[in-house]
Amino acid sequence: MNNMRANKKDEVSGYQLDKFQDLIARLFQCCQERMQYQCERFQLPDAEFRCLGMFGEERYLTAKSIAHRMNVVKSRVSKIIDGLLKKGLIQRIKDPEDSRVHLLSLTPQGQKKMNEINEFLDEVYGEVLSRMATDQRRAMLTNLDILKASMEAVKEMMV
């Protein structure tokens, strides 16, 4: 990693490195605290909350796809799925193309819960953005895109 930095045209100062690490740590802590609050507010354990959120992107998921996305073993996903099934938030459906595969989808109650969660998130993120002037929001969103691209590029180098 040090060799990568030494080859860069613009050297990163110690101050910038320390400031960046501190800001990332503080942002991560803030996000963890928000996640804890959300889990308590919607009465879901963290893993179930994160799993439920995956259904916003997909109509159907499999246990295997959930395990891959959450980066956990399939046995752990089985416990998460069982919790969501018991709460009536998801349902199992046999795959019409392969009866050995069970598809998972939101129930109407699960969709209602997702709508409540999404409304809450819109309020939270809207409140954060409203605390900035319009030009600051644009700059911040641009800079976050740059940060995301940089972090993904470094992540690719680690693999």
N, C-alpha and C positions, 0 to 999 in steps of 0.2 A: 504494500500500500504506500509506503514512503517513497518508493521509486516512482510510483504513478504521480505523486504530488511533485516530486523534484523535476519531472519532465514537463510540467505545466508552465505556460508562458507567464501567467500571473501567480506568483507565490502567495500562499495563504499564510497570513500572519498568525502568531500564537493567540493574539487577542480574538481574531475572527474565529479561529477554531474553538476556543473556549466558549465564546458567545454563542456560536452555532450549537455546540453540544448542550449548553445550558438551556437554550430556547427549545430545542427538540425534546429534552427531558421534561421541561415544564409543560409543553404542549401535550406530550404523551400522558403526563400525570393528570392534566385537566381532562383529557379524553377518557382516561380510566375512571375518574370521579363521576363524569357524566354518565358513563356506561353503568356504574354502580347505582346511580340515582335512577336511571331508566329501568334497570332490572327490578329495583324495589317498587317503583311507581307502577310498572305493568305486571308485577308479581310473577316474574320469570327468572329462573337462574340464567347466568350469563351465557352459557353454551346454548340453551334453548332459545334465548333471545336472538343470538347471532344466527342460529340455524333458521329460525322463523324469518329473519330478514332476507335470507337467500331466496325465499319464494316470491319476493317482490320482482326479481329478475326473471324467474322461470315459472311456468305454469305447473310443471311436474319435475320432480327430482327423484333420484334413487339414493339409497343409503350409501352406495359406493361414491356417487358424485358429491354427496355431502361430506363424506369422510375426506375425500381429496381436497375439497375447498377449505375445510376447517383444519386440514393437516393433522387429523387424528385417526386412530385405528377404527376399523369398522365396529368392533365391540363397544367402543365408547359412543359411537354414533347411534348404535342400537338403544342405548340407555337414554340418549337425548330424544330420539324419535319416540320411544315409549312414553317419556314425560309429556311430549306434545300430543301424542295420541290420547293419553289419559285426560288431558285438559280439553280435549275436543277441538284442538286448533288445526290439526292435520288429519288426513285420512289415507288409508292404503287402498290402492286400486291395482288390480292385475293389469299388466301391460297387454293390450290386445294383440300385439305382434309376437310376444314371448311370454307365455303363461308362467315361466319360472321367475320372471322379474316383477317386483312390486314397485309401482310408482307411488310417489307421495305427493299430495296436493293439499292446499289450504281448504278447510271447511268454511262454510259461511261465517262461523264464529271466529275462525282464524283470520279470514279476510277483514272482518270487523276490527279485530285486534290490530292487524297490520295498518289499517286506515287510521286508527287512533295513534299508533306509534308514529306514522308518517306525518300526521298533523302536529304532533308534539315536536318532532324533529324540525319541521318547517318553521315552527314558532321559535325554537332555540336558535337555529341557524339564521333566521330572519332577524332576531334580536342582536346577534353578534354582528351581522352585516350593517344593521341600522346604526350602530355605534361608530361607523366610519363614514366619512364624506364619500360622495360618488366616485371622485377621482382616486381616492385611497382604495376603495373596493376594487376598481378596475386594476390598479397596480398590484394589489395583494393577490387577486385571482391569477394574474399573469405570472407573478413571482411564484405562486404555489404550483402552477403548471411547470415552470422551469425547475423548481425543487423536485417535483415528482419525477420528471424526466431524468434529472441528474441522479436521483436515488435509484431509479430503475436501471440506469446504465451501470452504476457501480454494482448493483445487485447481480447483474448479468456477468460482470467481470469476476465475481466471487464464485460462480458456479463452474 
